[in-house]
Amino acid sequence: MNKSELISKLSDLEWEDFEVKEAKADVPKSSWETVSAFANSSGGWIVFGVKQIGKTFVIQGVDNPEKTEQDFLNTLRGDKFNVPFAPKQAKYKFEGKTILAF
């Protein structure tokens, strides 16, 4: 996913393969449910650092992107799931705020 694809997704409201998570300080616990759902379908993108308020998306950023990225990837590559993952990841800057996409 490149930056323009991300912006396009944030402009749309209907998707089955894309989910945003606030993730300001940590990996949200609800991320693992999303990972499971994506693993049992055709996959998708989880974006950390974006909050959804009704039909609006607010870019809040991730306070410590390196730690959040490593925590998320280490758990994915660990033994929490019975399927191996080879996630793609991207880091984007919006108005000085970092968001992470997996």
C-alpha positions in Angstrom: 0.0 0.0 0.0 1.5 3.3 -1.0 0.6 6.7 0.5 -2.0 7.6 -2.2 -3.7 4.2 -1.8 -3.9 4.9 2.0 -5.4 8.3 1.4 -8.0 6.8 -1.0 -9.0 4.2 1.6 -9.4 6.9 4.3 -11.7 8.7 1.9 -13.9 5.7 1.4 -16.2 4.1 4.0 -16.9 0.6 2.7 -14.1 -1.9 2.8 -13.6 -5.4 4.0 -9.8 -5.5 3.8 -8.8 -2.4 5.7 -9.1 -1.4 9.3 -7.8 1.6 11.3 -6.7 1.4 14.9 -6.0 4.4 17.2 -2.8 2.7 18.6 -1.4 6.0 20.0 0.8 4.4 22.7 0.5 0.6 22.2 -0.7 -2.2 19.9 -4.4 -2.3 20.5 -5.7 -5.7 21.8 -8.5 -5.6 19.1 -5.7 -5.8 16.5 -5.4 -9.6 17.1 -9.1 -10.1 16.3 -8.5 -8.2 13.0 -5.4 -10.3 12.2 -7.4 -13.5 12.8 -10.2 -12.2 10.6 -7.8 -11.2 7.8 -6.0 -14.6 8.1 -9.2 -16.4 7.6 -10.1 -14.4 4.5 -8.0 -12.9 1.6 -6.0 -10.6 3.9 -6.0 -6.9 4.5 -4.4 -3.8 5.9 -4.4 -2.7 9.5 -3.4 0.9 10.0 -2.2 2.2 13.4 -2.4 5.9 14.3 -5.8 6.7 12.8 -9.0 7.1 14.9 -12.4 6.7 13.4 -15.1 9.1 14.7 -18.4 8.2 13.0 -17.7 8.6 9.3 -14.6 10.7 9.8 -10.9 9.6 10.1 -8.5 11.6 12.3 -4.8 11.0 12.0 -3.4 11.0 15.5 -0.1 9.3 14.8 1.7 6.7 16.9 3.8 8.1 19.8 6.6 5.5 19.6 6.3 4.0 16.1 9.5 1.8 16.3 8.4 0.1 19.5 4.8 -0.4 18.3 6.0 -1.8 15.0 8.4 -4.2 16.7 5.8 -5.3 19.3 3.3 -6.0 16.5 5.7 -7.8 14.2 7.3 -9.9 17.0 3.8 -11.1 18.1 2.8 -11.9 14.5 6.0 -13.9 14.1 5.7 -15.6 17.5 3.5 -18.5 18.4 0.3 -16.6 19.1 -1.2 -17.7 15.7 -1.1 -21.2 14.2 -0.4 -19.8 10.7 2.9 -18.2 9.7 2.7 -14.6 8.7 4.9 -12.7 6.3 3.5 -9.2 6.8 4.3 -6.2 4.6 4.7 -3.0 6.5 4.9 0.7 5.7 5.4 3.9 7.6 3.9 7.2 6.5 4.2 10.8 7.8 1.1 13.1 7.8 1.6 16.6 9.1 4.5 15.4 11.3 2.6 12.4 12.6 3.7 8.8 11.9 1.2 6.1 11.0 2.0 2.5 10.5 0.3 0.1 8.0 0.6 -3.7 8.0 
